[in-house]
Amino acid sequence: MRSGIGRGLLLLLAFIVGVGALRAVGKDDALDVGLLSPVFAKPAERVEVRELSSGQTVGGILLTAMDANEQHALLLALQEQASPRRMRPGTEVAFRWTSGTEEVLRGVDISLNADQTVRLSRTPAGWESEMVLTPVRTDTVFASGTIDGSLWNSMVGADDLEGVDPGDRAELIVQLAEIYQWQIDFDRQIRDGDYWRFAYERDVRPDGTTKAGRILSAELVNRRRSFSAVYFDANGDGKGTYYDDEGRSVKAAFLKSPIAFRHRVSSRFSNSRFHPILKRWRAHRGVDFGGVAPGTPIRSTGNGTIVRREWSDSYGNWIEVRHANGWTTRYAHMRAFRSGLRVGSAVSQGEEIGYVGDTGLAQGAHLHYEMRQNGDPKDPLAVDLPAGDPVPSDDWSAWQAQSADRVALLDDRVPRPWDVELTLRVRAADADSQSEGSD
């Protein structure tokens, strides 16, 4: 007992002496406790990244790091998140090993894409899997440009898109062309000096990489005529569509052209045309699209049902599609029909129905395209195409609020060249009037 009390008194005395010594140290007196040498901790794991090569399977690459039994268990865990059969060449597979003299495989990470990774971890109960999502924030980006040669050239060379990934840039070009495919034939109607501008969503990842998303609002000026387009998704399910600034659908009941790729009009609608093969004058009740390679896909210009799919000496292989309100369209001189289509098949607007050829009375590969309403032939290049459905009346309030914000994205951040020119002229006029007043 006494020895315990003695030790307690000694500890108390040492504490009092230590506190006194600390108090005796002035502000300018520094205690020299010396420097500690840095300690470098050994990494908890070693990561080995491999890429799936052409012809290699996920199971095959796993066998390089484990036996068949463990591989089977790991594949079963992987299948809970993704199909191993759908892994493409270039897929990264990261093996995570414990560090130490005897390394043990503790996990495998398989990158499905830039935003999704399947993490496989060893647990006492066996292999478990989880989907790891990359945190992504979305911002809005603006771009504009003037047509010089073609839409493609102007957007590829646009300063606003200079730092955009080439794949994303191509996606934005396709998006803009698809938005306006009902109003503008980009091969025939676009002119140098035409103007475009749009605002689009962009996903930004923690590593700084980006991914272009949907165009929210756009304007295309063709020969000083403005075409606006605003994306509106009434249900919030990602299945919205585009309307102009007055709520009218930018979609028409028919596309401007049945060929999506670059083409030219080789023969127009006419009541009397000299036939190059028959060597006589007769009516040409359609439009010939040429300048395309044999086998180029042909698409239905509207929703409808195939009512003819046959051969004739004049048309060669041809298809007729019946649409609403008495409209029909014809596609002739096809090399072949798309497989699976027959009389009675329903087709959607833009759906592939056949391929450009030179069957029947044709000189070279081209597509002969006709439009008729109640049997009366119409010039496809001049007909006033029926419009699509406008914004539903029940959604009008939501449309007004959403469209106002998205149109403002353009007007506030990406002014048109002539708006800038007008503003400069007004400012110059104001400056002149002020100088006159001061005199």
C-alpha positions in Angstrom: 0.0 0.0 0.0 2.8 2.4 1.0 4.7 1.7 -2.2 1.6 2.5 -4.2 1.1 5.8 -2.4 4.8 6.6 -2.9 4.6 6.0 -6.6 1.5 8.3 -6.8 3.4 11.1 -5.0 6.3 10.8 -7.3 4.1 11.1 -10.4 2.3 14.1 -9.0 5.6 15.8 -8.2 6.9 15.1 -11.7 3.7 16.6 -13.2 4.0 19.8 -11.0 7.7 20.2 -12.0 6.8 19.8 -15.7 4.0 22.4 -15.6 6.4 24.8 -13.9 9.0 24.3 -16.5 6.5 25.0 -19.3 5.4 28.2 -17.6 9.0 29.3 -17.3 9.4 29.2 -21.1 8.8 32.6 -22.7 7.1 33.3 -25.9 10.3 33.7 -27.8 11.8 30.5 -26.3 11.2 27.5 -28.5 11.5 24.0 -27.2 13.7 22.0 -29.5 12.1 18.6 -29.8 14.0 17.6 -32.9 12.6 16.4 -36.3 11.1 13.0 -36.9 12.1 11.2 -40.1 9.2 10.7 -42.6 7.6 7.3 -42.6 6.4 6.0 -45.9 3.5 3.6 -45.6 3.4 0.6 -47.9 0.3 0.6 -50.3 -2.5 -1.6 -48.9 -2.9 -3.2 -52.3 -1.3 -3.6 -55.7 -3.4 -2.9 -58.8 -2.8 -4.6 -62.1 -4.9 -3.3 -65.1 -5.4 -5.4 -68.2 -7.4 -4.8 -71.3 -9.7 -7.3 -73.0 -8.1 -8.0 -76.4 -10.0 -9.0 -79.6 -11.3 -12.6 -79.3 -10.6 -12.7 -75.6 -13.4 -13.3 -73.0 -13.8 -12.0 -69.5 -13.6 -15.6 -68.3 -10.3 -16.1 -70.2 -8.7 -13.1 -68.7 -9.8 -14.1 -65.2 -8.2 -17.5 -65.6 -4.8 -15.8 -65.8 -5.2 -14.8 -62.1 -7.2 -17.6 -60.5 -8.2 -21.2 -60.8 -11.3 -22.5 -62.6 -13.5 -22.8 -59.4 -12.8 -19.3 -58.3 -13.3 -18.0 -61.9 -16.8 -19.6 -62.0 -17.8 -18.0 -58.6 -16.6 -14.6 -59.8 -18.4 -14.9 -63.1 -21.7 -15.7 -61.2 -21.2 -12.6 -59.1 -20.5 -10.5 -62.2 -23.7 -11.7 -63.9 -25.7 -10.0 -61.2 -24.6 -6.6 -62.6 -23.7 -7.2 -66.3 -23.4 -9.8 -69.0 -19.8 -11.1 -69.4 -20.6 -12.0 -73.1 -21.2 -8.3 -73.9 -17.8 -7.1 -72.9 -16.0 -5.5 -75.9 -12.3 -5.4 -76.7 -10.7 -2.6 -74.8 -12.7 -3.2 -71.6 -10.4 -2.6 -68.6 -10.1 -5.3 -66.0 -8.3 -4.2 -62.8 -7.0 -6.9 -60.4 -6.5 -5.7 -56.9 -4.0 -7.7 -54.8 -3.1 -7.4 -51.1 0.4 -6.2 -50.7 2.9 -8.4 -48.8 5.1 -11.4 -49.3 2.1 -13.6 -50.2 -0.3 -11.6 -52.4 -3.9 -12.5 -52.4 -6.5 -11.4 -54.9 -8.9 -9.2 -52.9 -11.0 -7.7 -55.7 -11.6 -7.2 -59.4 -13.0 -4.0 -61.1 -14.5 -4.2 -64.6 -15.2 -0.9 -66.3 -18.3 -1.1 -68.4 -18.1 2.5 -69.6 -16.9 5.9 -68.3 -19.8 6.0 -65.8 -20.2 2.4 -64.6 -17.8 0.0 -63.0 -18.6 -3.5 -61.6 -16.7 -4.0 -58.4 -16.1 -7.6 -57.4 -14.9 -8.1 -53.8 -13.8 -11.2 -51.9 -15.7 -11.7 -48.6 -15.8 -14.6 -46.1 -19.0 -15.7 -47.8 -17.5 -15.7 -51.3 -17.4 -13.1 -54.2 -19.9 -10.2 -54.1 -20.6 -7.6 -56.7 -21.8 -4.0 -56.8 -22.3 -1.4 -59.4 -20.1 1.7 -58.8 -21.4 4.9 -60.5 -19.1 7.8 -61.3 -20.5 11.0 -59.8 -21.4 13.3 -62.7 -22.6 16.9 -62.7 -24.5 18.4 -65.6 -23.9 21.9 -66.9 -25.1 23.8 -70.0 -22.8 24.7 -72.9 -23.4 27.1 -75.8 -22.1 27.1 -79.4 -22.7 29.0 -82.6 -21.3 29.3 -86.1 -21.9 30.4 -89.7 -22.3 27.8 -92.5 -19.3 27.7 -94.8 -19.7 24.8 -97.3 -21.7 22.5 -95.1 -23.2 22.1 -91.7 -20.5 19.5 -90.9 -17.6 21.8 -91.9 -18.9 24.7 -90.0 -19.4 22.8 -86.8 -16.1 20.9 -87.0 -14.3 24.2 -87.3 -16.4 26.2 -84.8 -14.4 28.0 -82.1 -17.0 27.1 -79.5 -16.6 23.4 -80.1 -12.8 23.5 -80.4 -12.2 21.6 -77.1 -15.0 19.2 -77.6 -14.2 15.5 -78.1 -14.4 14.6 -81.8 -17.0 11.9 -81.1 -19.1 14.3 -79.1 -18.8 16.9 -81.8 -20.1 14.4 -84.4 -23.0 13.5 -82.1 -24.0 17.1 -81.8 -23.9 17.5 -85.6 -26.1 14.5 -86.0 -28.5 15.8 -83.3 -28.9 19.2 -85.0 -29.4 17.6 -88.4 -32.1 15.3 -87.0 -33.9 18.1 -85.2 -34.2 20.0 -88.5 -34.7 17.1 -90.9 -38.4 18.0 -91.4 -37.7 21.7 -92.3 -34.3 21.7 -94.1 -32.8 19.4 -96.7 -29.1 20.0 -95.8 -27.9 18.8 -99.2 -30.1 21.1 -101.3 -31.2 24.0 -99.2 -28.3 25.0 -97.0 -26.3 28.0 -98.1 -23.1 29.7 -97.1 -23.8 32.4 -94.6 -26.6 30.5 -92.9 -26.3 30.5 -89.2 -26.8 28.1 -86.3 -26.6 28.3 -82.5 -27.7 26.0 -79.7 -27.4 25.2 -76.0 -26.8 21.6 -74.9 -26.3 19.6 -71.7 -22.9 18.3 -70.8 -21.9 15.7 -68.2 -18.7 16.5 -66.4 -16.9 13.7 -64.4 -14.5 14.2 -61.5 -11.5 13.6 -63.7 -12.4 16.5 -65.9 -13.6 14.4 -68.9 -16.9 15.4 -70.4 -19.8 13.9 -72.5 -22.1 15.9 -74.7 -25.8 15.3 -74.0 -29.1 16.5 -75.4 -29.5 19.8 -77.3 -32.0 21.9 -75.2 -32.7 24.8 -77.6 -31.5 25.7 -81.1 -31.9 28.1 -83.9 -31.1 27.6 -87.5 -31.2 30.5 -89.9 -31.6 29.5 -93.6 -31.6 32.3 -96.1 -32.6 34.7 -93.3 -35.5 32.6 -92.3 -35.3 31.5 -88.7 -36.2 27.9 -87.5 -36.4 27.5 -83.7 -36.4 24.3 -81.8 -36.9 23.8 -78.0 -36.9 20.4 -76.3 -39.9 19.7 -74.1 -40.4 16.6 -72.0 -43.8 16.9 -70.4 -43.6 13.6 -68.5 -40.0 13.9 -67.5 -39.3 10.4 -68.8 -36.6 11.4 -71.4 -39.1 10.9 -74.3 -39.7 14.5 -75.1 -39.6 16.2 -78.5 -38.9 19.5 -80.1 -41.3 22.4 -80.8 -40.8 25.8 -82.3 -41.1 29.0 -80.1 -44.9 29.0 -80.6 -45.4 25.4 -79.5 -45.7 23.8 -82.9 -44.0 20.5 -83.5 -40.8 20.7 -85.6 -41.7 17.3 -86.9 -43.8 17.0 -90.0 -45.8 14.0 -91.0 -43.1 13.4 -93.7 -39.4 13.8 -93.9 -37.9 16.1 -96.5 -35.9 13.2 -98.0 -36.0 9.4 -98.0 -32.2 9.4 -98.0 -30.3 10.5 -94.9 -26.9 10.6 -96.6 -25.5 13.2 -98.9 -27.4 13.2 -102.3 -28.6 15.4 -105.1 -31.8 15.8 -107.1 -31.0 14.3 -110.5 -34.5 14.6 -112.0 -37.5 16.7 -110.8 -41.2 16.3 -110.8 -42.5 17.2 -114.3 -45.6 16.7 -116.5 -43.4 16.1 -119.5 -39.8 14.7 -119.3 -37.7 13.0 -122.0 -37.1 9.5 -120.7 -33.4 8.6 -121.1 -34.2 4.9 -121.9 -37.5 5.0 -123.6 -36.4 8.0 -125.7 -39.8 9.7 -125.6 -41.6 12.4 -123.6 -43.8 11.4 -120.7 -44.8 12.6 -117.3 -42.3 12.1 -114.4 -44.5 12.0 -111.3 -41.8 12.0 -108.7 -38.2 13.0 -107.8 -35.0 11.2 -108.5 -32.4 11.3 -105.9 -28.9 10.5 -107.3 -25.3 10.9 -106.3 -25.4 8.1 -103.8 -23.7 4.7 -103.8 -25.6 1.5 -104.6 -26.8 -0.1 -101.4 -27.4 3.2 -99.6 -30.3 2.8 -97.1 -33.7 4.1 -98.1 -36.0 5.2 -95.2 -39.8 5.6 -95.1 -40.6 9.3 -94.9 -43.6 8.8 -92.7 -45.4 6.4 -90.4 -47.6 3.9 -92.4 -48.3 0.4 -93.7 -46.7 -1.3 -96.7 -49.4 -1.9 -99.3 -47.1 -2.9 -102.2 -43.8 -4.7 -102.2 -43.2 -6.0 -105.7 -41.4 -5.9 -109.0 -42.4 -4.1 -112.2 -40.7 -3.6 -115.5 -40.7 0.2 -115.0 -40.1 0.6 -111.2 -38.0 -2.5 -110.7 -38.1 -3.4 -107.0 -40.5 -0.9 -105.4 -42.5 -0.3 -102.3 -45.6 1.7 -101.6 -46.5 2.9 -98.1 -50.0 4.0 -97.1 -50.1 6.9 -94.5 -52.9 8.8 -92.7 -55.2 11.2 -94.4 -55.1 9.6 -97.8 -51.3 10.0 -98.3 -49.1 7.4 -100.0 -45.4 7.3 -100.9 -43.5 5.2 -103.4 -39.9 4.1 -103.5 -38.6 2.6 -106.8 -35.5 1.1 -108.5 -34.4 -0.6 -105.2 -31.5 -3.0 -105.3 -33.3 -5.0 -102.5 -35.9 -4.7 -99.8 -35.0 -4.8 -96.2 -35.4 -8.3 -94.9 -38.5 -9.0 -92.8 -40.7 -6.5 -94.6 -43.9 -7.6 -96.4 -47.3 -6.3 -97.4 -49.1 -5.4 -94.2 -45.9 -4.5 -92.3 -46.1 -1.3 -90.2 -43.2 1.1 -90.7 -42.2 4.1 -88.7 -40.9 7.4 -90.0 -37.2 7.2 -90.7 -37.3 3.3 -90.6 -35.1 1.6 -93.2 -37.1 -0.2 -95.9 -34.7 -0.9 -98.7 -31.5 0.0 -100.6 -30.7 2.2 -103.5 -30.2 0.3 -106.8 -30.8 0.5 -110.6 -33.5 -2.1 -111.2 -36.2 -1.6 -113.8 -35.9 1.3 -116.2 -33.0 3.1 -114.6 -29.7 4.5 -115.8 -27.4 4.1 -112.9 -28.2 3.8 -109.2 -30.7 6.3 -107.8 -34.0 6.4 -105.9 -37.3 7.4 -107.6 -39.6 8.8 -104.9 -43.3 9.8 -105.2 -45.9 11.3 -103.0 -49.7 11.1 -103.6 -52.7 12.4 -101.8 -55.9 10.5 -102.5 -54.2 9.2 -105.7 -53.3 12.7 -106.9 -49.5 13.0 -107.6 -47.7 15.8 -105.6 -44.3 17.3 -106.1 -42.2 16.1 -103.1 -40.0 19.2 -103.3 -42.9 21.7 -103.3 -45.7 20.1 -101.3 -46.7 21.7 -98.1 -46.1 18.9 -95.7 -48.7 18.4 -92.9 -47.4 19.4 -89.5 -47.1 17.2 -86.5 -49.0 17.6 -83.3 -48.5 20.8 -81.2 -47.8 21.0 -77.5 -50.8 19.3 -75.8 -53.2 21.9 -74.2 -52.9 20.2 -70.8 -49.1 20.8 -70.8 -49.2 24.4 -72.1 -48.3 26.1 -68.8 -45.4 23.8 -68.3 -44.3 24.3 -71.9 -44.3 28.1 -71.5 -42.2 28.1 -68.4 -39.7 25.6 -69.7 -39.4 27.1 -73.2 -38.9 30.6 -71.9 -35.9 29.5 -69.8 -34.4 27.5 -72.7 -34.9 30.2 -75.3 -33.2 32.7 -72.8 -30.2 30.4 -72.8 -29.6 31.4 -76.4 -30.6 35.0 -76.3 -28.6 35.8 -73.2 -25.4 34.0 -74.1 -25.1 33.4 -77.8 -26.4 36.5 -79.7 -26.9 36.2 -83.5 -24.4 38.1 -85.7 -27.0 40.5 -87.0 -28.3 41.2 -83.4 -24.7 42.2 -82.4 -24.4 44.3 -85.6 -27.7 46.1 -84.7 -26.6 46.7 -81.1 -23.3 48.2 -82.3 -25.2 50.5 -84.7 -27.6 51.6 -81.9 -24.7 52.3 -79.6 -22.9 54.3 -82.3 -26.0 56.3 -83.0 -26.4 57.0 -79.3 -22.8 58.1 -79.0 -23.2 60.5 -82.0 -26.4 62.0 -80.5 -24.6 62.5 -77.2 -21.6 64.2 -78.8 -24.0 66.5 -80.7 -25.8 67.4 -77.6 -22.5 68.3 -75.8 -21.6 70.7 -78.5 
